[in-house]
């Protein structure tokens, strides 16, 4: 989803592009500060994206939680995010996790996101082709029975092209990391029925804009994003889990600064091999279901989160599907 925030949201004042055209935005990376590779899994998407305090689950946005991985596992996601005034964004995710000795774990993830179709900027129809390619790696270490720490880094590449009939390419955008960045995290078990967690993101990207059809010079901007998330996990027993997260994000670039805060809440109830999930992200409802049996974990989640992240773009319900296999 970073490709959409980078390429489609207007908002940078003083840029060398006429008003109304898509330009690099201070909202770049507001969805996932180091790309789609750093997103939560389908289970936690259904739980309002609340996750970082959950030290009993492996595949989510806190790399420290990897210590709960009992062995090797592979996972695949497919997510589609429709918009009223933008082409659908389709995201494909493949990951593998494994063990390094007794107290260390790793995860490698590859993500591809694509959008292609027609959008409108004012009364002008534009053809859009956009893509994002991410590769990330995470490492976790269990320090003791209560504390685990983790770190992750990713290489994020985005490309997008806007063209108009009879005019050709109006705007092209591309981005790459300026310096290595990523995420650090920790989880700490408070008791047999509770744990807390936290993550910190720091990422800087170089965004290049070209508007050759308009005879304009290249426009280069740096966007620096930081994010802090803290979370609490509570469980009555193995079948009921409550998650609460709070997130603060800041994005600085092109002479602008944007801050965003959000609260996430999720509740899961397991009934045998079936898990029912519901949550809220800044008041927007989420939900889903999962089935876990014989080493397989299959899930579905929905979220209307994009409506909040992309104001004016008409984000509707995102649908996500997951298959995980423990080896």
N, C-alpha and C positions, 0 to 999 in steps of 0.2 A: 504493500500500500504506500510505501514511501514515494514511489514513482508518481503517484497521483498528487500527493501533497507537494512534491517538488515541481511538477510540470503544469499543474492545472489551477492551483489556487492563486488568484491575483492578490496583491497586497504590498508590494515594494514600491514606495514612492520614489520619484526622481529617477527611475530607470529610463534607459534610452529607447523605449518602445512606446508607441502611441497608446493612450489609455484604452482599456478594454481588451487588449491582446493578452494571452497567457504569458506570464513572466515569472522568473524565480521568486519564490515567496519566503517571507519570514516564517511561514508555517512548515517549511521543509523539515522533514523528520519528526514532525509533531506526533505522528501516529506511532512510529517505532524508531527511536533515535539511532539505532544502528541497523536498520533495514528489516525486511521481512523475516530474516533468519532469527531475529530476537523475539518473535512474537510468542504468545502463550499457545499451549496446545488446545485441541478441540474441547477437552473436558473443562478447562478453565475459561475458555471463551464462553461456554454455556453458563459459567459461574460468574458472569459479569467481569471477566478478566482478572478477578481477584486470585492471587496465587502465591506471592513471594514468601508468605509465612508457612506454606504447606511443605513440611520436610518429609512427608510420607509419599510424595509423588515425584516422579523423575523428570517428565518432559514438559517443563514450563519455563518461564522467563527468568527464574533465579538459577544460575548455574550451580550454586551450592547444593540444590536439591538433587543433583545427579547422584549423590552418595547413596540414595535409596535404591538405585538400580541394582538388582540382585545378580545380574549376569549380562549377557548380550541381548540386544533388541533392535528391531528395525521398525520404522514407522513411515507412513505416507499420508499426506493430507491433500484434499482438493477444496478450494474455497472460491465462491463466486460472489462478487459484490456488485449489485445492480445500482444504477443511478438514473434519475429521471432525465437529466440533461447531459449525461456523459455515457460513453460506452461502458459495458460491463468490464470489470476487472477480474480476471481469472488467475488464481495463484496455485502453483504446484510445489509441494514440499516433500523432500525425502531426507530421512535422517537415520543415523545408526549410533548406538551407544554401547559402551563396553567397559570392562574392568581393567585396572592396572594394579595388580597386587590385591591386598586386602582392603585398604582404606582409600583408594583412588579410583576415579572414574573419568571417562571422556565421552564426548558426543561430537559428531560431525554432521553438518546439515547443509543441504543445497536447496535453494529456492528460486523459482522462476515465476515472475508475474507479467501478465500481458494484457493490454487493452487496445482494441482497434475498432474504429467506427466513426460516426459523425457526432459532433457536439456543436453547441451554439455559444458564441460570445456576443451578447447583445442580439442583434438581428442577423449576424453574419454566421453562416454555417461553415464549420471547419472540419476537415478530416484529421483524425488523430491516430497515430501509431506510437505506442509506448511500451517499454519493457523494463524490467528490473531483474538483475541476476545477482544473487547473493551466495557466498560460501562462508560458513562460520565454523568455528571449533570452540569447544568448551572443556574445561578441566575442573574437577572437584576433588577435595581432600577432606576426609573426616578427621578432625583434630582430636576429638574425644567423643564420648557417648552423647554429649549435648550439642557440641559445636561443629559445624561444617562450613567450609569456605569454598568459593569457586570463582573462576574468571573465564571470560569469553571474549573473542574478537571476531570481526567479520570484514570481508571485502565486499563492498556494495557498489554496483555499477548500474546506472540508469541511463536510458536514452528515450527521447520523445521527439516526435516531429508533427508539426501542425501545417496543413496545406489547405489552400483554397482553390476552387475551380477557376481556371483562367489566370491565376496569379502564381501558382506553384507553392513552394515551401515558404511559409510566412515566418515560422519560428522553429528552431531546433534547439533542444536542450540536452546536455549530457553532464553527468556528474561522476566523480571518483573521490575516494578518500584523500584528504590532504596529508594527513599523518595517521599512523595506526591508532585506533581507538577501540572501545568496546565496553564491556560491562564487568563489574565485580559484584559479588553477592555473598551473603552469609545466611545461615539458618541456626537457630538456637532453641533447643527443646526446654521449655519452662517446666513442664510436668509431664506426667503420663498422658494427659489429655489436652495439651496446648503447646504451641510453638510460635516463635516469631521469626521474621526474616526481613531482609533489606537488600536492595540493589542500588548501584550507582552507575550511570551511563555517562560517557564522555566521547563525543564523536565530532569530527570536523570534515566537511566535504567541500570540494571545489566544483562549482556549477558554472558551466559555460553556455551562453546563449548566443545563437547566431540568427540573424534576420536578414539574410542575403537578398531576398526578394524585395525588401524595402530599402536596400542600399545602406544599411546601418552597420556600424562597426560591432565586432564581437563584444559582448558584455560578460565580464567574469566577476563572480561573487563567491565569497567564502561564507559558509553557514556552520556555526558552532552550536551544537546541542548538548545540553546536560539534563539528566533526569535522576531524581531520587524517588524510590518507592519503598514504603514500609508496609508490613502486613502481619496479621495475626490469624492463626488457625486454631480452631476449637473443635473438639469432637467428643460427643457423649459416649460413643462406642465406635466400633469399626464401621457401623452402618450410617452414621450421621455426622456430617462435617459442615462447619460454618467458617467462611473465609471473609476477611475484611482487609482491604488495601487502601492506601492513600498515595497519590502520585503527584509530584511537582516537576514540571518540565519547563525549561527555558531555552529559547532559540534566538541566537544573535546572528545577523547577517545583513548585508546590503544597507547598512545604516539604520536598521530597525532592531527592535527587541520585543519578543513575544513571550509571555508566561502563561502556563495553563495548569490548572489543578483539577484533580478528579478523585472521586471516592468510588470504590468498587466493593460490592457485597455479593456473596454467593452461598447457596445452601444445596447440599447434596444428600439424598437419601437412597441407600442401597436396599434393594429387595431381592435377595438371592444374587443371581448373576446380573441383574438389571440395576442400573443406577439412574435415578431421576434427578435432574439438575435445573436450577433456576437462579437468576441473579439480576443485578442492576448495575449499569455503568452510568454514573452521573444521572440517575433516574431513568435511563433507557433500559427496558426489560430485555433479558437474554434468557436462553433456556436450551435444553437438549436432553439426550438420552444416551446411555452407553450400555454395552453388553460385554462382559468379561468372563471368558471360560476357556479352559484347556490351552492356555498360552496365547489366546487371541483377545484383542481389545478393539471393538468396533464402536464408533460413536458418530453422533450427529449433533450439531449445534447451530443456533441462529442468533443473530445479533443485529440490532439497528444502530450500532455505535457510529457508523459513518455519517449519519445525519448530523451528529454533533461535531465530528471532526472536520467536515467539509460544508460549512454553512453556505446555503445558496445553490449547492450542487445537486440537491434532491436525493441524497443517499437513502436507500430503502434497506430492506432486510438482507443481511449477508447470510448465506448458507454455507456450512462447512461439513466435510465428511472425512473420517479418519479410519485407518486400519493400522494396528500395531501388532507385532508378533514377537513374543519373547523366545529366545533361542536357547 
